[in-house]
């Protein structure tokens, strides 16, 4: 860890239980990050924490270490029946999965049984896992509550409650679910409560004071977290120059692992299409991508098979991806905090990184707020002629509507003269047994064959 990302507090000085210290050493940690140095001494004494910290600051390790310590030092007075002694709730599947992976590393020597539940994965397999017993249950609110309501587990034995990215719980509409869970836990003074959030807003603190036991507030300012080790620069392209600038910059940089941020989901697909057309291994991640495919995509990005991930803030929230060398803001975010969050994806764990932003005609007006928030002017990059050279920029094909089946709208016309024989110019059916019924069937058929989106707005 670099000096800018560590404190003077060593993990050895915290006198952690031997199994936890072994996990810390296995993870390669020697000195605490600022959020760990501020929160761990307090949490290890059994006091509640409401901590402000961005992703990538070491908060996950902080609450996991505190959780393991509390469970080891406070063995249950009675048999838990295999029900969880600690719960950790996260707003997204990816974040829950990452917390579980970190917990497996840090808790390898503790003997605790870990389980992770989230939507978009095999329901019965996750449910069956409870039969083995669970000490620490990690999950997203929806799937967590689903199993709880089915009485797959109970919350009577919970000694530690962790709420990660509390602000996103509000943003994503999970707060009713969170309150539902918190109201069913043992009293707040009978458990350790740890809440972390990128911002400790009024609504987050209201939640903390309502469901925690006099939490101590710890704030790590975001600009101190990210700006030190990230080389930032900004370019001023016209909207039509952005594709050229992006492709040519990527060719020049020879970046190993890059995240490209955009503001709109459709723009993510468009940028990924542009990059693939120019020979880059790129993919767009969005909420529309099925969970299994998302996990394959993230694994490919982590292993280097996929060199560029294009994402919106919502899709990327909670992703912990080590080794990102470059972040490119293809669109400047409209919220200064999102800028800090984005560039914090690089220069993690003491490494260095580059963050390049495009202040185009559409989004340049947000730059003054961003610079005010981080406390300095972002250096301007030189727009050399080579950066605007022509690139492959094919039009992305539109998603075609499903064509009508044969015999649909055109069925009456394509059936030769027989389809109209005997009918008058107003379309009245010809006389004769059964012919009227046949005609009516033909009229009804096209309405069922319209491509999706035809009359759906009226249904």
URLINBEL-V974085 format. One record per backbone hydrogen bond with DSSP energy under -1.0 kcal/mol. NH is the residue of the N-H (numbers start at 1). CO is the residue of the C=O. Records with the same first field share a line. If there is no record, write none. Layout:
BEGIN
NH: CO / CO
END
This chain:
BEGIN
5: 2
6: 3
7: 32
11: 30
14: 11
15: 12
21: 17
22: 18
23: 19
24: 20
25: 21
26: 22
27: 23
29: 24
32: 9
37: 33
38: 34
39: 35
40: 36
43: 39
44: 40
45: 42
46: 43
47: 42
49: 193
50: 216
51: 195
52: 218
53: 197
57: 54
62: 58
63: 59
64: 60
65: 61
66: 62
67: 63
68: 64
69: 65
70: 66
71: 67
72: 68
73: 69
74: 70
83: 80
85: 135
86: 135
87: 160
88: 137
89: 162
90: 139
96: 92
97: 93
98: 94
99: 95
100: 96
101: 97
102: 98
103: 99
104: 100
105: 101
106: 102
107: 103
108: 105
110: 107
115: 136
117: 138
126: 122
127: 123
128: 124
129: 125
130: 127
131: 128
132: 129
133: 130
134: 82
135: 113
136: 113
137: 86
138: 115
139: 88
140: 117
144: 140
145: 141
146: 142
147: 143
148: 144
149: 145
150: 146
151: 148
152: 147
158: 155
159: 85
160: 85
161: 192
162: 87
163: 194
164: 89
166: 196
169: 165
170: 166
171: 167
172: 168
173: 170
174: 169
178: 174
179: 175
180: 176
181: 177
182: 178
183: 179
184: 181
185: 182
190: 187
191: 188
192: 159
194: 161
195: 49
196: 163
197: 51
201: 199
205: 201
206: 202
207: 203
208: 204
209: 205
210: 206
211: 207
212: 208
216: 48
218: 50
220: 52
225: 221
226: 222
227: 223
231: 353
233: 355
234: 379
235: 357
241: 238
245: 241
246: 242
247: 243
248: 244
249: 245
250: 246
251: 247
252: 248
253: 249
254: 250
258: 307
259: 326
260: 309
261: 328
262: 311
268: 264
269: 265
270: 266
271: 267
272: 268
273: 269
274: 270
275: 271
276: 272
277: 273
279: 276
280: 275
282: 280
283: 308
285: 310
289: 286
294: 290
295: 291
296: 292
297: 293
298: 294
299: 295
300: 296
301: 297
302: 298
303: 299
305: 300
306: 300
308: 281
309: 258
310: 283
311: 260
316: 312
317: 313
319: 316
325: 257
326: 257
327: 354
328: 259
329: 356
330: 261 / 328
331: 261
339: 335
340: 336
341: 337
342: 338
343: 339
344: 340
345: 342
346: 343
351: 348
353: 229
354: 325
355: 231
356: 327
357: 233
358: 329
359: 235
360: 358
364: 360
366: 363
367: 364
370: 366
371: 367
372: 368
373: 369
374: 370
375: 371
381: 234
384: 382
387: 384
388: 385
389: 386
408: 405
411: 408
414: 410
420: 417
421: 417
423: 420
427: 424
438: 434
439: 435
440: 436
441: 437
442: 438
443: 439
444: 440
445: 441
448: 445
449: 446
454: 451
458: 455
END
